[in-house]
Amino acid sequence: MYNSPVLFDKSITIVNKFTPRNERRKFVVISDQAGYDQAKSFTSEIEGTVPVECLSINGMEDKEEIKRLILSQKMGTQFYIAASWNNAVMIFSLGVEAGLSEAEIQTLIIGPKRRYVYCMKCFEVSEVEEEAEFAECDHCKASLEIGPFYSIVREGYIGYPYIPIGKEEVGS
């Protein structure tokens, strides 16, 4: 069974700086207000090498315009996303939905990334701190040890329930 790529805090598409893929026939740079300066800097850097198309968005209200732009591109186009987490996830998801692979997308996250854990006790997903090794499930309040494995299906790191020292209550 094939599962489409998803954007998570350690995705291979997330970069610290855009890298021009000169073997590509065209670049498409999509940014929100947070990523506008980085997008502009990158387009200045690559000017004249390959055709470039830019789109600056405000957020969810531009979803149809983003979809139209992505679907109008030909094979060999490289996509660059410079945006805050929520907008980057939306743009990335629209790209994957349109058939883009992770190799065709570079994502520069402006601001904090989000990280999610999938609770193996209640089977719900909760947001956790970016570097947390342990967390409490927002739904069932179970103490969770966050494993190293990210589930594309569950869209979160696997959270293994445990009983922390001091919380064991023998007999009621």
OpenMM code with the backbone's topology and positions (N, CA, C; nanometers):
from openmm import Vec3, app, unit

residues = "MET TYR ASN SER PRO VAL LEU PHE ASP LYS SER ILE THR ILE VAL ASN LYS PHE THR PRO ARG ASN GLU ARG ARG LYS PHE VAL VAL ILE SER ASP GLN ALA GLY TYR ASP GLN ALA LYS SER PHE THR SER GLU ILE GLU GLY THR VAL PRO VAL GLU CYS LEU SER ILE ASN GLY MET GLU ASP LYS GLU GLU ILE LYS ARG LEU ILE LEU SER GLN LYS MET GLY THR GLN PHE TYR ILE ALA ALA SER TRP ASN ASN ALA VAL MET ILE PHE SER LEU GLY VAL GLU ALA GLY LEU SER GLU ALA GLU ILE GLN THR LEU ILE ILE GLY PRO LYS ARG ARG TYR VAL TYR CYS MET LYS CYS PHE GLU VAL SER GLU VAL GLU GLU GLU ALA GLU PHE ALA GLU CYS ASP HIS CYS LYS ALA SER LEU GLU ILE GLY PRO PHE TYR SER ILE VAL ARG GLU GLY TYR ILE GLY TYR PRO TYR ILE PRO ILE GLY LYS GLU GLU VAL GLY SER".split()
positions = [
    Vec3(0.0843, -0.1180, 0.0000),
    Vec3(0.0000, 0.0000, 0.0000),
    Vec3(0.0890, 0.1246, 0.0000),
    Vec3(0.0606, 0.2171, -0.0891),
    Vec3(0.1373, 0.3412, -0.0993),
    Vec3(0.0698, 0.4504, -0.0175),
    Vec3(0.1487, 0.5211, 0.0607),
    Vec3(0.0977, 0.6359, 0.1348),
    Vec3(0.1679, 0.7606, 0.0841),
    Vec3(0.0901, 0.8614, 0.0529),
    Vec3(0.1453, 0.9872, 0.0037),
    Vec3(0.2354, 1.0504, 0.1089),
    Vec3(0.3379, 1.1229, 0.0661),
    Vec3(0.4243, 1.1923, 0.1618),
    Vec3(0.3458, 1.2975, 0.2406),
    Vec3(0.3884, 1.3193, 0.3630),
    Vec3(0.3308, 1.4254, 0.4459),
    Vec3(0.4453, 1.5107, 0.4987),
    Vec3(0.4150, 1.6346, 0.5307),
    Vec3(0.5164, 1.7243, 0.5846),
    Vec3(0.5181, 1.7095, 0.7361),
    Vec3(0.6326, 1.6703, 0.7908),
    Vec3(0.6492, 1.6635, 0.9355),
    Vec3(0.7828, 1.7256, 0.9715),
    Vec3(0.8086, 1.7427, 1.1010),
    Vec3(0.9235, 1.8227, 1.1451),
    Vec3(1.0596, 1.7758, 1.0944),
    Vec3(1.0724, 1.6500, 1.0547),
    Vec3(1.2005, 1.5982, 1.0052),
    Vec3(1.1911, 1.5547, 0.8583),
    Vec3(1.0956, 1.6089, 0.7850),
    Vec3(1.0781, 1.5739, 0.6433),
    Vec3(1.2035, 1.6046, 0.5628),
    Vec3(1.2287, 1.5212, 0.4634),
    Vec3(1.3463, 1.5442, 0.3785),
    Vec3(1.3293, 1.6674, 0.2912),
    Vec3(1.2072, 1.7153, 0.2755),
    Vec3(1.1853, 1.8347, 0.1925),
    Vec3(1.2171, 1.9637, 0.2673),
    Vec3(1.2273, 1.9577, 0.4001),
    Vec3(1.2557, 2.0784, 0.4789),
    Vec3(1.4051, 2.1094, 0.4718),
    Vec3(1.4355, 2.2314, 0.4322),
    Vec3(1.5743, 2.2755, 0.4167),
    Vec3(1.5967, 2.4036, 0.4968),
    Vec3(1.7235, 2.4335, 0.5246),
    Vec3(1.7579, 2.5591, 0.5918),
    Vec3(1.7798, 2.6713, 0.4907),
    Vec3(1.8117, 2.6308, 0.3672),
    Vec3(1.8363, 2.7273, 0.2593),
    Vec3(1.8009, 2.6574, 0.1284),
    Vec3(1.7343, 2.7292, 0.0393),
    Vec3(1.6988, 2.6720, -0.0901),
    Vec3(1.8240, 2.6424, -0.1721),
    Vec3(1.8216, 2.5311, -0.2441),
    Vec3(1.9295, 2.4928, -0.3333),
    Vec3(1.8752, 2.4896, -0.4756),
    Vec3(1.9340, 2.5674, -0.5659),
    Vec3(1.8859, 2.5642, -0.7046),
    Vec3(1.9099, 2.4264, -0.7673),
    Vec3(1.8094, 2.3713, -0.8287),
    Vec3(1.8208, 2.2439, -0.9010),
    Vec3(1.8254, 2.2799, -1.0492),
    Vec3(1.9436, 2.3121, -1.0975),
    Vec3(1.9595, 2.3660, -1.2328),
    Vec3(1.9230, 2.2691, -1.3443),
    Vec3(1.9104, 2.1403, -1.3123),
    Vec3(1.8686, 2.0452, -1.4154),
    Vec3(1.7178, 2.0551, -1.4427),
    Vec3(1.6482, 2.1312, -1.3601),
    Vec3(1.5032, 2.1498, -1.3783),
    Vec3(1.4765, 2.2552, -1.4842),
    Vec3(1.3613, 2.2434, -1.5495),
    Vec3(1.3287, 2.3357, -1.6595),
    Vec3(1.2676, 2.4660, -1.6109),
    Vec3(1.2111, 2.4657, -1.4886),
    Vec3(1.1449, 2.5850, -1.4361),
    Vec3(1.1389, 2.5762, -1.2840),
    Vec3(1.1401, 2.6931, -1.2186),
    Vec3(1.1230, 2.7003, -1.0735),
    Vec3(0.9925, 2.7721, -1.0426),
    Vec3(0.9196, 2.7202, -0.9451),
    Vec3(0.8006, 2.7879, -0.8938),
    Vec3(0.8255, 2.8142, -0.7459),
    Vec3(0.8185, 2.9401, -0.7062),
    Vec3(0.8429, 2.9796, -0.5674),
    Vec3(0.7119, 3.0308, -0.5087),
    Vec3(0.6657, 2.9635, -0.4027),
    Vec3(0.5414, 3.0026, -0.3364),
    Vec3(0.5758, 3.0434, -0.1938),
    Vec3(0.5304, 3.1623, -0.1545),
    Vec3(0.5607, 3.2100, -0.0191),
    Vec3(0.4390, 3.2777, 0.0415),
    Vec3(0.4399, 3.2825, 0.1749),
    Vec3(0.3400, 3.3631, 0.2451),
    Vec3(0.4116, 3.4885, 0.2946),
    Vec3(0.3444, 3.5682, 0.3749),
    Vec3(0.4062, 3.6924, 0.4234),
    Vec3(0.5314, 3.6646, 0.5052),
    Vec3(0.5309, 3.5561, 0.5840),
    Vec3(0.6466, 3.5226, 0.6673),
    Vec3(0.7680, 3.4850, 0.5825),
    Vec3(0.7470, 3.4196, 0.4696),
    Vec3(0.8573, 3.3729, 0.3867),
    Vec3(0.8900, 3.4597, 0.2671),
    Vec3(0.8226, 3.5734, 0.2565),
    Vec3(0.8391, 3.6601, 0.1390),
    Vec3(0.9846, 3.7034, 0.1182),
    Vec3(1.0525, 3.7467, 0.2249),
    Vec3(1.1908, 3.7953, 0.2118),
    Vec3(1.2855, 3.6847, 0.1643),
    Vec3(1.2698, 3.5634, 0.2203),
    Vec3(1.3552, 3.4515, 0.1788),
    Vec3(1.3282, 3.4144, 0.0331),
    Vec3(1.2011, 3.4168, -0.0070),
    Vec3(1.1652, 3.3850, -0.1456),
    Vec3(1.2235, 3.4885, -0.2410),
    Vec3(1.2130, 3.6150, -0.2042),
    Vec3(1.2649, 3.7237, -0.2882),
    Vec3(1.4172, 3.7130, -0.3011),
    Vec3(1.4846, 3.6830, -0.1915),
    Vec3(1.6296, 3.6673, -0.1928),
    Vec3(1.6703, 3.5518, -0.2856),
    Vec3(1.5983, 3.4407, -0.2772),
    Vec3(1.6289, 3.3247, -0.3612),
    Vec3(1.6053, 3.3554, -0.5089),
    Vec3(1.4947, 3.4213, -0.5401),
    Vec3(1.4662, 3.4528, -0.6807),
    Vec3(1.5701, 3.5505, -0.7375),
    Vec3(1.6213, 3.6400, -0.6543),
    Vec3(1.7278, 3.7314, -0.6990),
    Vec3(1.8550, 3.6533, -0.7293),
    Vec3(1.8834, 3.5546, -0.6461),
    Vec3(2.0030, 3.4718, -0.6596),
    Vec3(2.0010, 3.3896, -0.7893),
    Vec3(1.8850, 3.3397, -0.8284),
    Vec3(1.8759, 3.2509, -0.9454),
    Vec3(1.8317, 3.3220, -1.0730),
    Vec3(1.8111, 3.4499, -1.0638),
    Vec3(1.7603, 3.5274, -1.1775),
    Vec3(1.8435, 3.5039, -1.3036),
    Vec3(1.7743, 3.4737, -1.4129),
    Vec3(1.8402, 3.4551, -1.5410),
    Vec3(1.8886, 3.3144, -1.5694),
    Vec3(1.8839, 3.2245, -1.4720),
    Vec3(1.9320, 3.0877, -1.4949),
    Vec3(1.8228, 2.9978, -1.5525),
    Vec3(1.7054, 3.0026, -1.4939),
    Vec3(1.5919, 2.9186, -1.5328),
    Vec3(1.4668, 3.0055, -1.5211),
    Vec3(1.3640, 2.9793, -1.6021),
    Vec3(1.2400, 3.0554, -1.5837),
    Vec3(1.1843, 3.0363, -1.4422),
    Vec3(1.1372, 3.1450, -1.3823),
    Vec3(1.0859, 3.1418, -1.2450),
    Vec3(0.9459, 3.2021, -1.2421),
    Vec3(0.8581, 3.1358, -1.1677),
    Vec3(0.7239, 3.1894, -1.1453),
    Vec3(0.7047, 3.2001, -0.9945),
    Vec3(0.6564, 3.3137, -0.9476),
    Vec3(0.6389, 3.3366, -0.8040),
    Vec3(0.4921, 3.3595, -0.7709),
    Vec3(0.4546, 3.3135, -0.6529),
    Vec3(0.3201, 3.3381, -0.6019),
    Vec3(0.3318, 3.3709, -0.4542),
    Vec3(0.2784, 3.4846, -0.4150),
    Vec3(0.2757, 3.5242, -0.2745),
    Vec3(0.1321, 3.5074, -0.2263),
    Vec3(0.1149, 3.4332, -0.1172),
    Vec3(-0.0201, 3.4013, -0.0699),
    Vec3(-0.0475, 3.4625, 0.0666),
    Vec3(-0.1748, 3.4679, 0.1019),
    Vec3(-0.2161, 3.5155, 0.2342),
    Vec3(-0.2524, 3.4007, 0.3273),
    Vec3(-0.2870, 3.2860, 0.2723),
    Vec3(-0.3254, 3.1724, 0.3558),
    Vec3(-0.4280, 3.0856, 0.2863),
    Vec3(-0.5158, 3.0251, 0.3655),
    Vec3(-0.6156, 2.9311, 0.3147),
    Vec3(-0.7040, 2.9902, 0.2055),
    Vec3(-0.7278, 3.1206, 0.2105),
    Vec3(-0.8157, 3.1818, 0.1098),
    Vec3(-0.7568, 3.1746, -0.0314),
    Vec3(-0.6283, 3.1456, -0.0421),
    Vec3(-0.5634, 3.1354, -0.1731),
    Vec3(-0.5467, 2.9903, -0.2200),
    Vec3(-0.6121, 2.8983, -0.1524),
    Vec3(-0.5976, 2.7552, -0.1806),
    Vec3(-0.6261, 2.7206, -0.3274),
    Vec3(-0.7336, 2.7725, -0.3826),
    Vec3(-0.7698, 2.7419, -0.5220),
    Vec3(-0.6668, 2.7973, -0.6199),
    Vec3(-0.6145, 2.9157, -0.5909),
    Vec3(-0.5122, 2.9759, -0.6771),
    Vec3(-0.3836, 2.8928, -0.6744),
    Vec3(-0.3471, 2.8436, -0.5562),
    Vec3(-0.2278, 2.7589, -0.5424),
    Vec3(-0.2471, 2.6303, -0.6223),
    Vec3(-0.3627, 2.5687, -0.6052),
    Vec3(-0.3939, 2.4439, -0.6750),
    Vec3(-0.3864, 2.4641, -0.8269),
    Vec3(-0.4436, 2.5737, -0.8742),
    Vec3(-0.4429, 2.6046, -1.0172),
    Vec3(-0.2983, 2.6219, -1.0678),
    Vec3(-0.2164, 2.6935, -0.9906),
    Vec3(-0.0766, 2.7150, -1.0290),
    Vec3(-0.0014, 2.5821, -1.0373),
    Vec3(-0.0164, 2.4978, -0.9370),
    Vec3(0.0545, 2.3694, -0.9341),
    Vec3(0.0107, 2.2808, -1.0509),
    Vec3(-0.1194, 2.2721, -1.0724),
    Vec3(-0.1717, 2.1853, -1.1787),
    Vec3(-0.1358, 2.2339, -1.3192),
    Vec3(-0.1033, 2.3615, -1.3331),
    Vec3(-0.0702, 2.4154, -1.4659),
    Vec3(0.0761, 2.3931, -1.5045),
    Vec3(0.1558, 2.3370, -1.4139),
    Vec3(0.2988, 2.3192, -1.4408),
    Vec3(0.3254, 2.1908, -1.5188),
    Vec3(0.4369, 2.1922, -1.5923),
    Vec3(0.4792, 2.0752, -1.6691),
    Vec3(0.5809, 1.9959, -1.5884),
    Vec3(0.6054, 1.8733, -1.6337),
    Vec3(0.7083, 1.7914, -1.5691),
    Vec3(0.8415, 1.8641, -1.5765),
    Vec3(0.9240, 1.8450, -1.4751),
    Vec3(1.0545, 1.9097, -1.4725),
    Vec3(1.0557, 2.0405, -1.3963),
    Vec3(0.9428, 2.0731, -1.3320),
    Vec3(0.9347, 2.1960, -1.2529),
    Vec3(0.9767, 2.1658, -1.1096),
    Vec3(1.0577, 2.2532, -1.0520),
    Vec3(1.0984, 2.2415, -0.9117),
    Vec3(1.0192, 2.3432, -0.8310),
    Vec3(0.9603, 2.2990, -0.7197),
    Vec3(0.8798, 2.3862, -0.6347),
    Vec3(0.9565, 2.4223, -0.5083),
    Vec3(0.9467, 2.5489, -0.4707),
    Vec3(1.0083, 2.5999, -0.3490),
    Vec3(0.8986, 2.6649, -0.2659),
    Vec3(0.8897, 2.6254, -0.1391),
    Vec3(0.7882, 2.6801, -0.0485),
    Vec3(0.8601, 2.7508, 0.0656),
    Vec3(0.8314, 2.8787, 0.0857),
    Vec3(0.8852, 2.9551, 0.1990),
    Vec3(0.7649, 3.0090, 0.2745),
    Vec3(0.7357, 2.9477, 0.3898),
    Vec3(0.6128, 2.9846, 0.4603),
    Vec3(0.6163, 2.9402, 0.6054),
    Vec3(0.5211, 2.9932, 0.6818),
    Vec3(0.5032, 2.9466, 0.8191),
    Vec3(0.4472, 2.8044, 0.8127),
    Vec3(0.4510, 2.7338, 0.9251),
    Vec3(0.4165, 2.5913, 0.9277),
    Vec3(0.2809, 2.5597, 0.8639),
    Vec3(0.1739, 2.6242, 0.9084),
    Vec3(0.0400, 2.5899, 0.8584),
    Vec3(0.0272, 2.6108, 0.7080),
    Vec3(0.0787, 2.7222, 0.6581),
    Vec3(0.0722, 2.7477, 0.5141),
    Vec3(0.1605, 2.6506, 0.4362),
    Vec3(0.2776, 2.6182, 0.4905),
    Vec3(0.3673, 2.5234, 0.4237),
    Vec3(0.3013, 2.3860, 0.4125),
    Vec3(0.2350, 2.3414, 0.5192),
    Vec3(0.1659, 2.2118, 0.5167),
    Vec3(0.0562, 2.2130, 0.4103),
    Vec3(-0.0193, 2.3218, 0.4043),
    Vec3(-0.1270, 2.3318, 0.3056),
    Vec3(-0.0711, 2.3250, 0.1631),
    Vec3(0.0323, 2.4048, 0.1348),
    Vec3(0.0908, 2.4084, 0.0005),
    Vec3(0.1508, 2.2726, -0.0350),
    Vec3(0.2258, 2.2144, 0.0581),
    Vec3(0.2877, 2.0834, 0.0377),
    Vec3(0.1804, 1.9789, 0.0066),
    Vec3(0.0737, 1.9777, 0.0850),
    Vec3(-0.0349, 1.8806, 0.0654),
    Vec3(-0.1009, 1.8970, -0.0713),
    Vec3(-0.1216, 2.0208, -0.1132),
    Vec3(-0.1796, 2.0453, -0.2458),
    Vec3(-0.0860, 1.9945, -0.3557),
    Vec3(0.0439, 2.0120, -0.3357),
    Vec3(0.1417, 1.9626, -0.4325),
    Vec3(0.1410, 1.8114, -0.4428),
    Vec3(0.1396, 1.7446, -0.3287),
    Vec3(0.1368, 1.5980, -0.3263),
    Vec3(0.0068, 1.5472, -0.3888),
    Vec3(-0.1029, 1.6126, -0.3555),
    Vec3(-0.2335, 1.5770, -0.4121),
    Vec3(-0.2318, 1.5886, -0.5650),
    Vec3(-0.1562, 1.6848, -0.6164),
    Vec3(-0.1455, 1.7061, -0.7612),
    Vec3(-0.0462, 1.6098, -0.8264),
    Vec3(0.0263, 1.5320, -0.7449),
    Vec3(0.1176, 1.4324, -0.7995),
    Vec3(0.2650, 1.4636, -0.7865),
    Vec3(0.3006, 1.5688, -0.7129),
    Vec3(0.4425, 1.6010, -0.6944),
    Vec3(0.5074, 1.5019, -0.5987),
    Vec3(0.6355, 1.4756, -0.6224),
    Vec3(0.7119, 1.3908, -0.5309),
    Vec3(0.7912, 1.4799, -0.4359),
    Vec3(0.8466, 1.4193, -0.3318),
    Vec3(0.9275, 1.4960, -0.2366),
    Vec3(1.0516, 1.5543, -0.3041),
    Vec3(1.1031, 1.4875, -0.4069),
    Vec3(1.2216, 1.5366, -0.4778),
    Vec3(1.1935, 1.6658, -0.5540),
    Vec3(1.0675, 1.6918, -0.5826),
    Vec3(1.0306, 1.8110, -0.6593),
    Vec3(0.9960, 1.9304, -0.5713),
    Vec3(1.0068, 1.9130, -0.4386),
    Vec3(0.9671, 2.0195, -0.3459),
    Vec3(1.0782, 2.0452, -0.2449),
    Vec3(1.1113, 2.1727, -0.2242),
    Vec3(1.1961, 2.2138, -0.1121),
    Vec3(1.1121, 2.3079, -0.0273),
    Vec3(1.1172, 2.2887, 0.1039),
    Vec3(1.0346, 2.3677, 0.1948),
    Vec3(1.1217, 2.4366, 0.2983),
    Vec3(1.1061, 2.5671, 0.3081),
    Vec3(1.1766, 2.6472, 0.4079),
    Vec3(1.0711, 2.6955, 0.5071),
    Vec3(1.0758, 2.6433, 0.6293),
    Vec3(0.9773, 2.6788, 0.7320),
    Vec3(1.0237, 2.8048, 0.8035),
    Vec3(0.9361, 2.9031, 0.8091),
    Vec3(0.9655, 3.0273, 0.8799),
    Vec3(0.8940, 3.0187, 1.0144),
    Vec3(0.9708, 3.0285, 1.1226),
    Vec3(0.9109, 3.0160, 1.2553),
    Vec3(0.9162, 2.8718, 1.3039),
    Vec3(0.8423, 2.8435, 1.4111),
    Vec3(0.8498, 2.7093, 1.4707),
    Vec3(0.7827, 2.6021, 1.3849),
    Vec3(0.8404, 2.4812, 1.3928),
    Vec3(0.7799, 2.3648, 1.3276),
    Vec3(0.6829, 2.3021, 1.4274),
    Vec3(0.5913, 2.2233, 1.3772),
    Vec3(0.4985, 2.1522, 1.4650),
    Vec3(0.5357, 2.0048, 1.4648),
    Vec3(0.5138, 1.9414, 1.5791),
    Vec3(0.5448, 1.7996, 1.5940),
    Vec3(0.4260, 1.7330, 1.6606),
    Vec3(0.3902, 1.6156, 1.6123),
    Vec3(0.2721, 1.5464, 1.6637),
    Vec3(0.3095, 1.4062, 1.7101),
    Vec3(0.2356, 1.3580, 1.8108),
    Vec3(0.2559, 1.2231, 1.8622),
    Vec3(0.1228, 1.1488, 1.8560),
    Vec3(0.1302, 1.0230, 1.8144),
    Vec3(0.0131, 0.9367, 1.8036),
    Vec3(0.0095, 0.8473, 1.9270),
    Vec3(-0.0934, 0.8616, 2.0087),
    Vec3(-0.1053, 0.7865, 2.1338),
    Vec3(-0.1487, 0.6428, 2.1051),
    Vec3(-0.0698, 0.5472, 2.1526),
    Vec3(-0.1015, 0.4059, 2.1331),
    Vec3(-0.2054, 0.3562, 2.2333),
    Vec3(-0.2488, 0.4438, 2.3240),
    Vec3(-0.3535, 0.4047, 2.4188),
    Vec3(-0.4920, 0.4431, 2.3659),
    Vec3(-0.5096, 0.5689, 2.3253),
    Vec3(-0.6426, 0.6143, 2.2803),
    Vec3(-0.6500, 0.6354, 2.1289),
    Vec3(-0.5363, 0.6198, 2.0597),
    Vec3(-0.5304, 0.6300, 1.9133),
    Vec3(-0.5664, 0.7689, 1.8609),
    Vec3(-0.5282, 0.8720, 1.9354),
    Vec3(-0.5499, 1.0109, 1.8950),
    Vec3(-0.4138, 1.0783, 1.8759),
    Vec3(-0.4134, 1.1904, 1.8057),
    Vec3(-0.2904, 1.2655, 1.7790),
    Vec3(-0.2902, 1.3937, 1.8613),
    Vec3(-0.1754, 1.4239, 1.9240),
    Vec3(-0.1594, 1.5458, 2.0037),
    Vec3(-0.0349, 1.6202, 1.9570),
    Vec3(-0.0367, 1.7518, 1.9705),
    Vec3(0.0813, 1.8316, 1.9386),
    Vec3(0.1747, 1.8303, 2.0589),
    Vec3(0.3059, 1.8201, 2.0329),
    Vec3(0.4057, 1.8179, 2.1400),
    Vec3(0.5172, 1.9168, 2.1074),
    Vec3(0.6008, 1.9449, 2.2076),
    Vec3(0.7164, 2.0325, 2.1872),
    Vec3(0.8104, 1.9690, 2.0849),
    Vec3(0.8811, 2.0528, 2.0120),
    Vec3(0.9641, 2.0057, 1.9010),
    Vec3(1.0696, 1.9026, 1.9412),
    Vec3(1.1345, 1.9195, 2.0544),
    Vec3(1.2410, 1.8280, 2.0951),
    Vec3(1.2012, 1.7352, 2.2099),
    Vec3(1.0739, 1.7309, 2.2448),
    Vec3(1.0285, 1.6508, 2.3592),
    Vec3(1.0529, 1.5018, 2.3374),
    Vec3(1.0972, 1.4336, 2.4447),
    Vec3(1.1125, 1.2885, 2.4420),
    Vec3(0.9946, 1.2216, 2.5108),
    Vec3(0.9282, 1.2971, 2.5997),
    Vec3(0.8124, 1.2476, 2.6736),
    Vec3(0.7018, 1.3515, 2.6628),
    Vec3(0.5779, 1.3064, 2.6703),
    Vec3(0.4643, 1.3986, 2.6614),
    Vec3(0.3445, 1.3370, 2.7314),
    Vec3(0.2423, 1.4196, 2.7490),
    Vec3(0.1157, 1.3703, 2.8020),
    Vec3(0.0125, 1.3836, 2.6909),
    Vec3(-0.0635, 1.2770, 2.6679),
    Vec3(-0.1660, 1.2794, 2.5639),
    Vec3(-0.2719, 1.3826, 2.6006),
    Vec3(-0.3069, 1.4682, 2.5055),
    Vec3(-0.4098, 1.5702, 2.5285),
    Vec3(-0.5479, 1.5091, 2.5466),
    Vec3(-0.5669, 1.3880, 2.4989),
    Vec3(-0.6995, 1.3265, 2.4989),
    Vec3(-0.7244, 1.2369, 2.6199),
    Vec3(-0.6330, 1.1418, 2.6452),
    Vec3(-0.6553, 1.0465, 2.7553),
    Vec3(-0.5633, 1.0720, 2.8743),
    Vec3(-0.4741, 1.1709, 2.8629),
    Vec3(-0.3804, 1.2109, 2.9692),
    Vec3(-0.2762, 1.1044, 3.0026),
    Vec3(-0.2585, 1.0053, 2.9160),
    Vec3(-0.1561, 0.9030, 2.9382),
    Vec3(-0.0177, 0.9656, 2.9214),
    Vec3(0.0777, 0.9201, 3.0017),
    Vec3(0.2168, 0.9616, 2.9849),
    Vec3(0.2729, 0.8815, 2.8678),
    Vec3(0.3390, 0.9511, 2.7756),
    Vec3(0.3888, 0.8861, 2.6550),
    Vec3(0.5379, 0.9069, 2.6377),
    Vec3(0.6053, 0.8009, 2.5985),
    Vec3(0.7437, 0.8122, 2.5543),
    Vec3(0.7366, 0.8223, 2.4023),
    Vec3(0.7977, 0.9263, 2.3468),
    Vec3(0.7888, 0.9498, 2.2028),
    Vec3(0.8979, 0.8700, 2.1326),
    Vec3(0.8549, 0.7780, 2.0486),
    Vec3(0.9480, 0.6931, 1.9754),
    Vec3(1.0120, 0.7663, 1.8586),
    Vec3(1.1137, 0.7062, 1.7979),
    Vec3(1.1837, 0.7699, 1.6864),
    Vec3(1.1119, 0.7542, 1.5522),
    Vec3(1.0047, 0.6768, 1.5509),
    Vec3(0.9387, 0.6437, 1.4248),
    Vec3(0.8197, 0.7336, 1.3973),
    Vec3(0.8176, 0.7914, 1.2789),
    Vec3(0.7064, 0.8749, 1.2361),
    Vec3(0.6147, 0.7900, 1.1494),
    Vec3(0.4866, 0.7889, 1.1819),
    Vec3(0.3889, 0.7139, 1.1035),
    Vec3(0.3220, 0.8067, 1.0028),
    Vec3(0.3445, 0.7789, 0.8755),
    Vec3(0.2803, 0.8580, 0.7703),
    Vec3(0.1300, 0.8361, 0.7742),
    Vec3(0.0891, 0.7143, 0.8072),
    Vec3(-0.0538, 0.6820, 0.8141),
    Vec3(-0.1207, 0.7581, 0.9276),
    Vec3(-0.0587, 0.7588, 1.0456),
    Vec3(-0.1171, 0.8236, 1.1642),
    Vec3(-0.0809, 0.9715, 1.1739),
    Vec3(0.0143, 1.0153, 1.0917),
    Vec3(0.0623, 1.1535, 1.0895),
    Vec3(0.1117, 1.2012, 1.2253),
    Vec3(0.1954, 1.1174, 1.2865),
    Vec3(0.2562, 1.1525, 1.4137),
    Vec3(0.3623, 1.0506, 1.4516),
    Vec3(0.4509, 1.0902, 1.5433),
    Vec3(0.5468, 0.9960, 1.5991),
    Vec3(0.4701, 0.9010, 1.6895),
    Vec3(0.5155, 0.7781, 1.6986),
    Vec3(0.4460, 0.6804, 1.7823),
    Vec3(0.4751, 0.7128, 1.9287),
    Vec3(0.3680, 0.7260, 2.0083),
    Vec3(0.3792, 0.7541, 2.1512),
    Vec3(0.3441, 0.6297, 2.2310),
    Vec3(0.4422, 0.5791, 2.3054),
    Vec3(0.4229, 0.4564, 2.3826),
    Vec3(0.3843, 0.4914, 2.5259),
    Vec3(0.2676, 0.4441, 2.5734),
    Vec3(0.2252, 0.4759, 2.7100),
    Vec3(0.3168, 0.4093, 2.8134),
    Vec3(0.3378, 0.4787, 2.9237),
    Vec3(0.4142, 0.4221, 3.0347),
    Vec3(0.3608, 0.4830, 3.1637),
    Vec3(0.3932, 0.4191, 3.2745),
    Vec3(0.3527, 0.4717, 3.4052),
    Vec3(0.4757, 0.5374, 3.4663),
    Vec3(0.4748, 0.6704, 3.4793),
    Vec3(0.5913, 0.7386, 3.5358),
    Vec3(0.6066, 0.7079, 3.6849),
    Vec3(0.7289, 0.7090, 3.7317),
    Vec3(0.7565, 0.6843, 3.8731),
    Vec3(0.6843, 0.7898, 3.9554),
    Vec3(0.6156, 0.7457, 4.0586),
    Vec3(0.5417, 0.8381, 4.1440),
    Vec3(0.3944, 0.8420, 4.1108),
    Vec3(0.3560, 0.7888, 3.9973),
    Vec3(0.2148, 0.7889, 3.9603),
    Vec3(0.1494, 0.6525, 3.9828),
    Vec3(0.2316, 0.5506, 4.0158),
    Vec3(0.1718, 0.4197, 4.0382),
    Vec3(0.0917, 0.4239, 4.1666),
    Vec3(-0.0292, 0.3815, 4.1574),
    Vec3(-0.1132, 0.3723, 4.2766),
    Vec3(-0.1615, 0.2292, 4.2863),
    Vec3(-0.1098, 0.1593, 4.3851),
    Vec3(-0.1468, 0.0197, 4.4023),
    Vec3(-0.2732, 0.0140, 4.4859),
    Vec3(-0.3754, -0.0479, 4.4308),
    Vec3(-0.5035, -0.0580, 4.5021),
    Vec3(-0.5730, 0.0769, 4.5077),
    Vec3(-0.7029, 0.0767, 4.5120),
    Vec3(-0.7771, 0.2024, 4.5155),
    Vec3(-0.8606, 0.2139, 4.6385),
] * unit.nanometer
topology = app.Topology()
chain = topology.addChain("A")
for resn in residues:
    res = topology.addResidue(resn, chain)
    for name in ("N", "CA", "C"):
        topology.addAtom(name, app.Element.getBySymbol(name[0]), res)
